[in-house]
Amino acid sequence: MYNKRPNLMLGFHGCDESVRNELVKNPNSVKKSQEIFDWLGNGFYIWENNYERALKWAEDKKQRGSLTSPSVVGVVYQLDHCLDFTDSAFIDILSIYYNLMKDDLLSIGKELPQNKNLAHDKHKDLILRELDCAVIEYLHQKMGEKIKEDISLKKYSELKHFDSTRGVFTEGGPAFDGAGIQTKNHIQICIRNLNCIKGFFIPRKEIKFP
C-alpha cells in the first residue's frame, strides 16, 4: 500500500561531459550499468540530491583513466514501485532471497560470490559488491519468473516488478576523529524501469544574492 513512490525527485548522475550532453540532447539514450559489482543491481544510477558526490565520483573515474571530462547531469525521476533498503520489510525480503540463492548454488556445486575490497581502498568499504549485486538480481529474476507463471495460470499476478532500488551507504572513513559520520555517506538510486526517468538537465550554479 505504501510502497508506490509517485513523487518527482531530483538527483545527479556523474559521467563524462560527452555523456551529459548526449543525455540532455537525446534523453532516450540512457544506458544501464550491467556490472557484476553494481551495488544495487543493474540499472541507471543516480545520487539522490547530491551533486557534489556525483561530481567527485566522476573526478575519481578520471584519475583512473575511465573518462576524460568529469561532469554531472541532473535527473528528474520517480521511484514508483521501489525496492527500498531503508525500509525494514525489503531488507527482510532480501535476506530470504539470499538464502534461496545460496541453496540453489550449493545444489549445483557453485560457491557464492563475495563482496571485495579494492587494493587501494584503505577504508575497506567493499567497493566491489558482487554478492549484493547477485542477490538483488536473483530476487528480480525469481520475482519475474513468478509473475510470468501467475499470468500464465490465472491471467494476473499479485506481484509487481520493481521499478527502482534505493539504498543508504556509508563509506570513506570518519569525517573527524571518533565520528560515526563518514566522508562519503550517500543515498543511491538504481533505476530499472527507465520510464521512471522524466528528463535530464544541465545543473545551473546558484546565484548569490546580496
N, C-alpha and C positions, 0 to 999 in steps of 0.2 A: 504493500500500500504506500509506503513512504520511500520506496527505492527509486522512483522515477524523478529525475532532476531536469525539469524543462527550462530552468532559468538560463539566460545567456550569461556567459562568463568571459573574462579576458585572461589571456595567458601569452606566453612568449616561447618561440622556438629558435634555439641557437643554430646557426648554419653559416655557410659561405654567402657572401653578398650576392653572388650569381643565383643561388637558390632562392634567397629572399626576393630578388627582383622577379624571378620566374613565377613564384607563388602569387605575388601581388598582381602580375600581369595575366597570369593564367592559373586561376585558383583551383582548376581541376587537375593540376599537375602534381598532386600530393603523392608522395611515396612513403609507404610504410617501412619501418625498420623491421627486419626479419633476422636479427642476430640471435644466436643461441643463448646469449647472456643478457638479453633485454630484461630490465628489472621488473617490468610489469607485463611481460609477454610482448608479442609482436603488434606493432601499430605505429601511429604517428604520435610523437612525443611532444609534450608541452610542459613548460614550467608554469605552475599556477601563479599568476600575478607576480612574477619575479623576473623582471627584465635583467637585472644585474647578474643573476645566476645563469641565465641563458647566455649572456654575453661572455661570462667567464668560461663557460663550457666550450664555446666556440673558440675563444682565445687559447684554451688548453689544447684543443684539436689542432690549431695552427702550429703550436710548439711541437706537436708530434708529427707534423707534416701531413695531416689529413685534410686540411683546407687552406686556402690562400688568404682570403679577406674575411676575418671574423665579423659576423653581423647577426642581427636579430630581426625576426619578423613577428609582428603581433598577430594573434589569432583570436577570433570571436567564435565561441563554441558553446555547446551544451553537453552535459554528461549523459542525459537521458537515463536509460537503464544501466546503472553503474555498479560495477564490482568494486566496492569502496572499502579499502582496507583500513579506513579509520572507523569502520563500523564492525563491532564485535561479531555480528551474525555472519559476515562474509569471511572473517578470519577463521571462524569455526568451520565454514564450508571448505575453505582451502585446506585445512588440516585433514578433513575427510578425504579429499581427492588426493592428497599426498599419500595417505595410507593405501588407497586403491591403486595408485600408480606404482608404489613400492611393491605391492603384492604382484601386480602384472609383470613388472620387470624381473622379480625374483623367480617367477614361474617359468620364465624363458631363459634364465641364467644370465641376465644382464644386471649390471650394477647401476645404482642411482648416480646421476650426475651430481657434481659438487659445486658449491659456490667457492670462488677462488680469489685470492689477493693478487694484485699486480706487484711485480717485483719492486717497483719504485715507490709503492704506497706505504709510507711509514706509519700511517694510522690504521692499517689493516681493516679497511672498510668493506672487504669482499666485493670489489668492484665488478668482477665477472660473476654475474648471478645466474649461472647455468641451471642450478637446481630450482631456484624460484621460477625462472622462465619456463622450465619444463613442466612444473606442477601447474602453473597457470594455463599453459597451452593445453595440457592434458584435460584440465577442467573444461575449457571451452570445447575441446573435441568431444568429450563424453556427453556434455550437455547438448551439443549439436546432434549427436547420434540419437539421443533420447527424444529430442524434438522431432527429428525425422521419423523415428519409429512411431511416435504418438500420432503424427499426422497420417501416416500410412494405415494405422489400425483404426483410429477413431476420428480422423479428419481435423483434429485440433490438438494443441498441447497447452498445458498449464504453465510450462516453462517458456522462457523467452531468452533469445540470445542477448548477451551483454553488449552494450554499445561502447562502453568505455571502462577503463580501470583506473583507480586512483589510490595513491599511497603516500604516506609521510615517511621521509628518510632523514636520518641523522648521520652526518659524516664530516670529515675534515679536521677532526681534533677539536679540543675545547677552545672556546672563544677567549678565555682567560684562565689563569691558574685556578683549578678547582671547579671550573664551570661544568654544569650539566648541558649547557647550550653549546652546540658545535658550529664551526665556522661555515659549513656548507649545508646546514639544515634546509629542507625544502619540501614542497608538495609537488609531486609529479603526476601527470596525467598521460594515459595512453589511450588514444582514440582508435577503436577498432572499426566502428561504423563511420566512414568518412562523411556521411550526411550530417553528423553532429557538428562538423566544421561549417560555419556560416560565412566565413570570409577571412581575408588576410589584410594587413595594413602595415605601412612603414611607421614605426613609432616616432612621434614627434617629441622634441625636447620641451620640457616645462619652461614656461615663461616666468621669470622672476619679477613680480610686480613690486614697486616701492612701497 
